[in-house]
Amino acid sequence: MERLLTCIFTVLCFISASIGKTGFGPGEQEWGYVQVRPYANMFWWLYYTTADVKSYYDKPLIIWLQGGPGGSSTAYGNFEELGPLDTDLNPRNYTWVKDYNILFIDNPVGAGFSYGQNKSAFATTNAQIASDLLECIRGFYKQLPQFKPVPTYITTESYGGKMGAEFALVWDRAQKAGAIESNLKGIALGDPWISPIDSVMTWAPYLLNIGMVDTADFNEIDAAANSTKDKIEKGQWTEALVDCSYTQAIILEKTCNVDVYNILTKKKCNSSLVSPQNVLLFDEDMYRNFVQIETQTLESLMNGPVKKALGLNVTHGNQSEIVRKSLMEDFMKPVTNIVEELLNETNLNVYIYNGQLDLIVDTPGTLLWVEKLEWAQWWKWLPREPLLSEDGFLEGFLKIWDKFCMYWVNRAGHMVPRDNPAAMKVILQNLTSNAYN
């Protein structure tokens, strides 16, 4: 009888520990803060899977990192791309929560609901961001230790790929050293800002080849891109960012305000654009076009009902500009060496996916740096395979060898989870297919 009561007590403890709180929207959730450094506080928000499972821990944990830097995972990634509700609070029928536990992290410190209490709290390098993220995960496991053995994958978008790659590397090293008890198994880099100059140098050819500019426009854009390249080669990182922004301003002028995140987005021609010449004279919002701007509706949602439901007293998004300014010197630095280390020094699955309609991180630019990686150089000569949705439609192509895979995603721009959820579902299935092996 005593043994039976002990077993019942153990089961009840496990069940109670697996039940989350009622947050905002459907399903059980958890959320909290981790002080990753003095005065630096990072916010995370977990959605337990709604899959029909005996235990939440039967499904992998997927971490989502937004881009920017300064974009909010809990806002943009959640409500605009892959969470259970959209910005109108309608159920999203392709939400990732149906198949996985999803952890949104507002990163770096100062993004979304994360906040810094003084100037020292804001990261100025990618290495600092990676270190902060590792501390955030330590804090997450401290609150929810049941997730330690659960297969875990990092997924990213845009600048989130730059941050996520180094995060995965330092996490894997800590995991191998026994400095953290966890089960990180892979990372997916979506339209990642890994080699900025490869993206910038392919903007002009991309626009010319799809018929959005003529030869004269091409030459003007290409000249600005080459000036950016010159600054990078000289290590003039802030100046390179200015020239990069100038290049983008020329593009917006010549294309009458093309949507850099999806070139097929139907937009009105904006005649009040900042002229390219003026870009060189200001820095307040110099690279705002690199960030998925949160709409007034989304900001009102986060600082209204979401903030109230989660019991938070932080103003969402009011430090995002500080985040961007703090990283100006780091913005144009490449991290291709980090991806090489992930491939050469870890056993992690490393997946890259890129939307064919993305301009800001176009597929030709991504392919350039991928094919130059010092890892299995013959990879580029492998044949591509079709990427098929569950119902057999062609959603793109893929090329895979061992733990590395690249996806060319059709009918998608910068935000692949939103633009082509059918392709994204297959990518996630492939990424996590060895989850419990």
Secondary structure, DSSP 4 states (H G I P E B T S, - for coil): -HHHHHHHHHHHHHHHHH--EE-SSSSEEEEEEEEEETTEEEEEEEE---SS-SSGGGS-EEEEE--TTT--IIIIIIIIIISSB-TT-PBPTT-GGGTSEEEEEE-STTSTT-EESSGGGS--SHHHHHHHHHHHHHHHHHH-GGGTTS-EEEEEETHHHHHHHHHHHHHHHHHHTTSS---EEEEEEES--SSHHHHHHHHHHHHHHTTSS-HHHHHHHHHHHHHHHHHHHTT-HHHHHHHHHHHHHHHHHHTTS--TT-TT------TTPPPHHHHTT--TTTTGGGS-PPPHHHHHHIIIIIHHHHT--S-TTTTHHHHHHHTTTTTT---HHHHHHHHHH---EEEEEEETT-STT-HHHHHHHHHTSSS-GGGGGSPPEEEE-TTS-EEEEEEEETTEEEEEETT--S-HHHH-HHHHHHHHHHHTTTTT-
